[in-house]
Amino acid sequence: MRGRLLLDVRRGAEAHALLKAGAIDGLSIGYTTVEATYDANKRSRRLSEIALWEISLVTFQACPGAEVVAVKGETPQTIRAFERFLRDVGGYSHSDAGALAHGGFKALARRDAASGTAGLVASLHRASAILKTNQF
């Protein structure tokens, strides 16, 4: 998901400062269940449809991976965060994001040249444009 903070509002400015400092990075959702099934053997409930009411910034998220991966104007600080940024914002596949994050454009170019995958140049231009304009 993408979110927007209202920096003219005190709480929005505070949340932005906390995000930039890395003091908070978790996400939590508020929802009501529309449709679900219960598996008695696994003692688990599978939600097949929910009504999403809100998304909140939290210090400790309940679901691993439910975290802010980038703050506009900031560079992701870890390889994992950069990979997620490339997937979520840049539209890269899991394998392309991994190749870019761990080996840079050269690693992706070597892999794609060997497999004959088309579209590498467009992909690199898209990533460069995103990174240059800080659109994350």
For each residue, the residues with C-beta under 8 A, 3 or more apart:
1: 55
2:
3: 55
4:
5: 12 13 15 16 19
6: 9 12
7: 12 13 16
8: 12 13
9: 6 12 13
10: 13 14
11: 14 15
12: 5 6 7 8 9 15 16
13: 5 7 8 9 10 16 17
14: 10 11 17 18
15: 5 11 12 18 19 24 57
16: 5 7 12 13 19 20 71
17: 13 14 20 21
18: 14 15 21 23 24 57
19: 5 15 16 22 23 24 25 57 68 71
20: 16 17 71 74
21: 17 18
22: 19 25 77
23: 18 19 59
24: 15 18 19 57 58 59 68
25: 19 22 67 68
26: 57 58 59 60 61 66 67 68
27: 55 56 57 58 61 66 67 68
28: 55 56 58 61 62 66
29: 52 53 54 55 56 66
30: 52 53 54 55 56
31: 50 51 52 53
32: 50 51 53
33: 36 47 49 50
34: 49 50 51
35: 47 48 49
36: 33 45 46 47 48 49
37: 45 46 48
38: 44 45 46
39: 42 43 44 45 46
40: 43
41:
42: 39
43: 39 40
44: 38 39
45: 36 37 38 39
46: 36 37 38 39
47: 33 35 36 50
48: 35 36 37
49: 33 34 35 36
50: 31 32 33 34 47
51: 31 32 34
52: 29 30 31 55
53: 29 30 31 32
54: 29 30
55: 1 3 27 28 29 30 52
56: 27 28 29 30
57: 15 18 19 24 26 27 68
58: 24 26 27 28 61
59: 23 24 26
60: 26
61: 26 27 28 58 64 66 67
62: 28 66
63: 66
64: 61
65:
66: 26 27 28 29 61 62 63
67: 25 26 27 61
68: 19 24 25 26 27 57 71
69: 76 81 84 85 88
70: 74 75 76 81 85 89 136
71: 16 19 20 68 74
72: 134 135 136
73: 134
74: 20 70 71
75: 70
76: 69 70 81 82 84 85 136
77: 22 81
78: 81 82
79: 82 83 101 102
80: 83 84
81: 69 70 76 77 78 84 85
82: 76 78 79 85 86 101
83: 79 80 86 87 97 98 100 101
84: 69 76 80 81 87 88 97
85: 69 70 76 81 82 88 89 90 136
86: 82 83 89 90 92 96 97 100 101 127
87: 83 84 90 91 92 93 94 97
88: 69 84 85
89: 70 85 86 130 135 136
90: 85 86 87 97 126 127 130
91: 87 126
92: 86 87 96 97 100 123 127
93: 87 96 97
94: 87 97 98
95: 98 99
96: 86 92 93 99 100 108 123
97: 83 84 86 87 90 92 93 94 100 101
98: 83 94 95 101 102
99: 95 96 102 103 107 108 111
100: 83 86 92 96 97 103 104 105 107 108 127
101: 79 82 83 86 97 98
102: 79 98 99 107
103: 99 100 106 107 108
104: 100 107 108
105: 100 108 109 124 127
106: 103 109 110
107: 99 100 102 103 104 110 111
108: 96 99 100 103 104 105 111 112 120 123 124
109: 105 106 112 113 120 124
110: 106 107 113 114
111: 99 107 108 114 115 117
112: 108 109 115 116 117 120
113: 109 110 116 120
114: 110 111
115: 111 112
116: 112 113
117: 111 112 120
118:
119: 122 123
120: 108 109 112 113 117 123 124
121: 124 125
122: 119 125 126
123: 92 96 108 119 120 126 127
124: 105 108 109 120 121 127 128
125: 121 122 128 129
126: 90 91 122 123 129 130
127: 86 90 92 100 105 123 124 130 131
128: 124 125 131 132
129: 125 126 132 133 135
130: 89 90 126 127 133 135 136
131: 127 128 134
132: 128 129
133: 129 130
134: 72 73 131
135: 72 89 129 130
136: 70 72 76 85 89 130
